[in-house]
Amino acid sequence: MSIKYVILGYISWKPATGYDLKRIIADSEILHWSANNNQIYRGLVDLHKAEWVSKEVVQQDGSPSRHIYTITPAGREALAAWVQETPEAPQQRKAFLMQLLWADDVKTAVLQTLLDQYLDAVGSKLFMLRAQADRKPDQPDMNERSQYLWNMVYRNAIATYEMELDWIRQVRQELGELGKKRGRSSR
């Protein structure tokens, strides 16, 4: 999935600048992009070239000009077509799982420390997701169905992190038991 459709979705709510979009995407716990300037501005250039957004340049005294992007009818059609595309299966990219595959030679205490650090990182992410889920997205006049869909997306993300926390706790416990059973607690 391309970030340009996420950008287009936000612009469909209300006109926005690249800076506005960068802030929205960077603050979101459910979007996986880093929202760096290259991603945002390249996406806006592509959308403008495709005539899916229009651009208004507003001059400001003592500051750079603001470029305000507004979705066009062609952009609304493109967004509607994208929303109706066949969904992709979720991708699982967890670097820590790759570390675990080759962690057999790591001492149990070190591995437990790594699991504790991962537990803390996932717990922090879950906290942020829950806090963000309590806030409503900055959409004017969000209807009941839209609110429901946003809530369900957050519930999915929260459930994923809750399941990850349960998995980490299980690995920690079973790893400790395995070490005791095999007399390898020092390893």
Secondary structure, DSSP 8 states (H G I E B T S, - for coil): --HHHHHHHHHHHS-B-HHHHHHHHHH-SS------HHHHHHHHHHHHHTTSEEEEEEEETTEEEEEEEEE-HHHHHHHHHHHTS---------HHHHHHHT-TTS-HHHHHHHHHHHHHHHHHHHHHHHHHHHS--S-TT--HHHHHHHHHHHHHHHHHHHHHHHHHHHHHHHHHHHHHHHT-TT-
